[in-house]
Amino acid sequence: MGCLKVNYALRNFAGERNWIGDRFMIFATVIKSLSASDSDAIRARLTTIAKCSGIGRQIEANIMCESRLPIGAAKAIVDGLIGQADEAGLLRSKFEEICEDNLLGGPEIGGKRPKILGRAVVLDAFCARLIKSSRFRTMKQARAWVKRLCKLNVADLKNELANLTLGGYVVWATFREPNRDANPFTPLPAMPEPLHDALALDPKSRGRPLLLFVYSPPDHLVLRFPTVADARWGRLFRPAVEDARCECGLTAPDTDNADIKPVPEVVHETVFGNLVSDVLSILR
């Protein structure tokens, strides 16, 4: 259904309204308001993006399926692409630049608010971040520290991680469904590869040990639907299903394995390690 709608939208920029479910696609709304020349221009640029690579094709499809990005952000992306020369590299740079200015713009997720969130990080990437922040000089030192953290109880772990962020400006996290008060990693595969796939992490790091953070989001922290702006040029992202019953985003596992199911996906602002609510563990 999604691909059919995308193709229909691309053929009818200035024509009839295009719907998914009972709500209007955000970019179709913007494109419908354009002049004929600008409609032709954005169509040409989206085609260039789609043809530049497999990731570009997914970006183009995601743009046309997005329904939760604020209309102002969608307009900024369309206007920015129209104003850019029709060259793949320049269009990618402009797209990423505008996305960077419109992070965390999606609405709050629906349903019962999760009390527990989970975040999996590739162990080596986490250790590399510790070195970059000058906490340690070598990977050996960083790994030894993390190994020690895994032996701490929750109270001591909170103290050790109090000044350490659990991600960047946009933190991607998951939660358990339907029991949103439970550890989201408990029912998931206890091996790094299938968990890596379920969370749609970078395929290049598949098979490497994962560091699992479990934490309790404070009430003031808004848990949002991820949008194309949050994903930027990421291939393993799909906009949330356009359906009133859809209460959050879903991961897009990079596998045909029927045993690997999408899991809930949310984004939120930076938080610190003092929010952890369970012990730290490494999945090898």
Order of alpha helices (4+ residues) and beta strands (2+ residues): alpha-beta-beta-alpha-alpha-alpha-alpha-alpha-beta-alpha-alpha-alpha-beta-alpha-beta-alpha-beta-beta-beta
